[in-house]
Amino acid sequence: MRKDEVSDDLNEGRITADIINTLSITFLGTTSAKPTSTRNHSSLVLRFEDDVWLFDCGEATQHQIRKWGAVKIETINKIFITHTHGDHIFGICPLLASCMKPPIFTTEGVEPRIHIDVTNSQPLEVYGPLGTRAYIRNTLFYTHTVLNGTYVVHELRFPTDPQDGDYTALSRSPYELEGRNIRQVNGIWESIYSDGAVSVSAAPIYHSVPCVGYVVNECLAHSFVDSSNGTLPSEQPQRRGRKLVILGDTHNPSPIVELAVDADVLIHEATNSYLPPEIDPITKPTDTYEMVEARARSRGHSTPQMAGAFAKQVRAKKLVLNHFSSRYPGDDSESTERIMDAIGRLAGEEFGGEVVCARDFLSLDIARTE
């Protein structure tokens, strides 16, 4: 990570501060189950300074990155998977292959894809629940994929999971480094990644399969004053760092409440909505909100009202709805605007704060906390 360093001699020592100037998210896919012409499978990008992190990697994520054009695939250095349903992970192996594509030219008649030196490469880190490592390893092996680099998978193990081992009979390839199996402590995975600028913690959330929510915390932000020797940290109290909460699919994210409190941005799914027929013509005359909520919960999903209630519970500053049913397009048509505005209002009535309905390629800057 590139860090702006602020330093000067003070009290016979050195003061340094890691500063994140920009923190932004971009949605690459915002649909559930199956992609549509206007919404791709789940994935979003978090950018700060030179770091590019990916959260979930549904099918065709690399196509979305190329369409977006703001970052290069090769710059991604971390991927966080919330759960192993296909619409959240099917794109990861093609993306790894593109990130670390071997050269196609030959040198002195030697096939370069057979003689790749990965000893000095910085690994791309992947975090996810049990099965993430086995899925990637087996897919790359059985598709005979050759990488010009290395990756490592750190698995977040639930108490009911095997706490050791790789959960696959296949051995690691030369491209895969040994990863950590991270055990829960007091019901969460605290600081699974941390450096001088940000930390990432995680907690289980309830879905139809084991699922994880991630919390990205900016370290305490320094206040600065001008001095004759340059800009230095002041004696004023440090500002609270920004907090981003990214939930996977869920009908009940209560285990992550403590980590999520006072989030600057909460990203919460809203797969199913009840809208009156005059707003959504597909709504059946016999449908009611209670029926839609019961159907959503039975499949491990949420409604906008459920998302809004959780945002209120954790005192989020902004709620971003995501992972919409494929019945809801993500285009600029008047009918789509009417539907998405109605979905946002349903969440807002419970939340009482700002609500944004995500669409593919929507970018949001996370403002500094004053």
N, C-alpha and C positions, 0 to 999 in steps of 0.2 A: 504494500500500500504506500502511495506517496503521501507524506505528511509534511505540512508547512511547519517548519521549525522556528520557534521564537526563542531566542536565547540572548543572554548578556551576563557579564560577571555581576553577581549580587551576593553579598554576604559570603564572599570567598568561594562561591560555588557557581553552578550552572543551572538555569531554569529552562526546561524544555516543555513544550505543550503540543500535543497532537490535535490538530484542528481539522474538522470536516466542514468544508465550506458549502458543499452542495449535497443534498440527500434527496433522491427522487426515485419514484417507482413508475414503471410502464407495464401495462397489461398487454400480454401477447395473445392470450386466449381467455375467453370469459364464458364459455358455454359448459354444459354438463352432458355427460353420456356420449353424445355424438356431435361432431362438428357440423356447422351450417355454412352457408356461403358468406355470412357476415360475422360469425363467431367461431374461433378455433378452440381446440382443447386447452385445458388449464395450463397457464404459465405466466409468470410475471418476472420482470427484471428490477433489481435494486441496484442503483448506481450511486457511488460516492467516491470522489476523487478519481483514482485510477482503477478502483475495484468495480467489477461487474459480477453480481451474484444472481443466480436464477433460482426461483422458487417454483417447483414442479416443472415438468417437462413433457407435456402431452404430445401426441402425434403431431408432426409437422411444425414443431416449435422452431426448428432451424429455418424453415421457410418464412415464418413470421419475423424472425430476426433480420433476415435478408430484406424482406419487404419494408420493415421499419427503417433500417439503414443507419441508425444512430450509433451502433456499436458493431464491432466485428466479432464473429463467433469465437475466434482465437483468444479474445480478451477475457472470456468467462473464466473465473478462477474458483468459483464455488457453486455447487448446486445443492439445494435443500429439497428433499422429497417429503411430502406430507403423508402419503400412503401409496400403496402399490396397485391401486386400480389403474387399468390401462389408460384412461383419459388423463392421468396425471404422470405417467412414467414411460409410455410407449415411445416417446421421442428422444429418450436419453442416449441410447446406444448410437443411433444415427448422428446425433449431435457430437458425441465423443469422437466418432470416426472423422467428422469434419473438423473438429477442433485440433485433432492430432493426425491430420492426413499425411502419410509418408510422401516423400518426393517421388515423382514419376520418371525422372531422368536416371540414366545409368552412368556409372563411373567405372571406366576401364573394364567394361563388360560385366560388372557385378550388379546383380539385381538388388537395388537399395532397400526394397521392402523386406528382404530376408535378413539384412545386416543393419538393423537400426540400433544406434547407440542411445539408450535412454538413461544412462547412469547419472547424467548431470541435469536432467530436466526437472523443473518444479512441478510437482503433481497437481492435477486438478482434483479438488476435494469434493466428495459427495457425502451428504448426510441423509439418512433415511431410516425407516423402521426395518425390522427383520425381513429379509427377502430381497432387499435392495441390492446387496452385494451379490447374492446368488443369481438374481435376474441379469445383472450386467455381465457377470463373468460367463454365464452360460450362453447368453446371446452373442457376445463377442466371439466366444470359442466356436460355437456351431455355425456362425456365419463367416468363419475364417478371417476375421477382421484384424488387420495389422495397424498398430498405432505408432506414431512418431513422437512418443511422449509417455508420461505416466499418469495414473490416476490412483486415488485411494478412496475407499468407502468406509465411513464410520457409521456404525449402526446403533440406533437408539433402542435398547432392549427393554421390553416390557417385563414386569415381574414374572409373567407366565411364559416368557420366551426362554429358550436355552441361553444361558448367560455367557457361554463361551462357544468358540467354533465359528465356522463360516456358513453352516446350513446348506452345504453343497459338497458333493463328492469330488468335484473338479478342483484341481490345485490352481494356485495363482499363476498367471502368465507373467512374463518379464515386464509387462506394461503396468501391472497392478502391484502397488505397494501394500504392505500389511496395515490394515486399518484397526481402529479401536472398536471394541464392543462396550458401549457406554451404558452403565446401569443406572436405573432410577434411584434417586435419594430423596426420601420424603415426598414421593409422588411426582417428582419433576426431574428433568435433566438440566442442571444449572451450569451455565457457562461452558457449553459444549465447544464454543470457539470464543476466544478473547484476545485482543491485542490492545495497544495503547489508545485506540480510537473507538472501537465498538466491541460489544460482546453479544453472543447469541445464546439464549436459553430456550428450552422447549418443555412442553407438557403434553400428556395425552388428552385427546378430546374424543367424545363418543361419536362413532359412526358405525356403519355396518361391518367394518373391518378395522384392525388397529390403525389409528390415525394420530397425527401429531400437529400441534400448532407451534409456530415459532415466534419468539419475541426478540427483536433486534433493539438493543439499547446503545445509544451513543453515550460514551463516557462523559463525566461531568464537563460541561463546557466552561472554558476559562473566560473571565472578563479581562479586558485589556485597557491600559491607559497609555497615553503618549509620554515619552520622556526624552530628555536630551540625547540619550544613548539608544533610542529606538523604542519600539513598542514592547511593553512588558506586561506580564500578568499583574493585575491590580490586587489590592488587599480586600476588595469586595468579595462577598460570597459568590461561589461559582454557581452558574445557572444549571438547572437540571437539563441533562442531555435529552435529545429526542428519543421517542419510543415508538416503534412500529410493530404491530401485532398482525401476523399473517396466519389465518386459520385454514386448515384443510376442510374437507367435507365434514359436516357435523350436524347433529340434532340437539347436542348438549355439550357446550364447551366449558362447563363449570370447573373441571380440574385446572384450567389455566387462568382462572380469575385472578389469583394473587399476583401472578407475573404480568397480567394484562392491565392492571389498574393504572389509570391516568395515561392511557395510550394517546399519543398525538394523532395516530391514524390506526383504525381497526379495520382490517379487511375480513369480511364475514360473508359466507355464502348465503344466497337467497334463491334456492333452486325452484321452489314452487310458490305460486301466488294465487290468491283468489281475487279476481277482478270481475266486476259485473259485465254482462254481455255487451252493454253499450260501449264499454272500453275495450274489452277483449272478446271478439265474436266467437272465439273457439270455446269459451266457457259454456259448460252444459247448464241448462236451466235448473237441473236438479242439484248442482254443486252448491256447497256452502263453504264458508271459511273453515268451519270445524272439520269438514270432510277433507279439505285440502291439507290442513295442518296434520291430521291423522295420517294421511297418505305420505306426506313428507317425512314425518317422524318414523314411520314404518320402514322407510328406505334409507334412514340415516341422514336426512336432510332438513333444511330449515325454510321457514317463510320469512318475508321481510319483517313481519312483526316480531318474530323470534330473534332476528338479528338486532332489531332496534332495542328490544328489551335487554339484550346482553350488553350492547353498547352503553346503555344507561347504567347498568349495573357496575361496569368497570370505569365509568366516568370518562369515556373516550371523548376526544375533542372533535374528531371527524370519523364518520362511518362510511366505508366504501363497500357497496354490495357487489357481489361477484358470483360466478358459477350459476348462470341462469339456465332454466330449461330451454331446450332447443326450439320450443314454440315461440320464444321471444327473440326476434331479430335484433341485430345491433347496427342497423343502418340509419340514414338520416330522414327516413320517410316520416310523414306527419303521424301516421298510425303508430309507428314505433316510438316516437317521442311521447305520444299520449300515454302509451302503455308504460314506458319506463318512468315517466313523471308520476304516474299513479303508484307504481311499485315503490318509488322513493318516498312518496307521501305516507304510505302504509308503515314503512320503517320509521319515518320521522315522527309519526304520531306516538309511537312508543318511546322513541329516543329523546326527542325534544332538541336535538342538535342538527348539525349539518350532515346531510346524506348525499352521497354521490353514487350513481349507478354506473359501474364500469362498462366499458366497451373495448373492443380490441384496439390497441395502439393509444389508448388514453394514457397520458403522462401527468403525474402530480408531483409537485415539489413539496417536501415536508419542511415547513417553516421552522426556524429556530424557536425554542421556548424562551420567552422573556422572563 
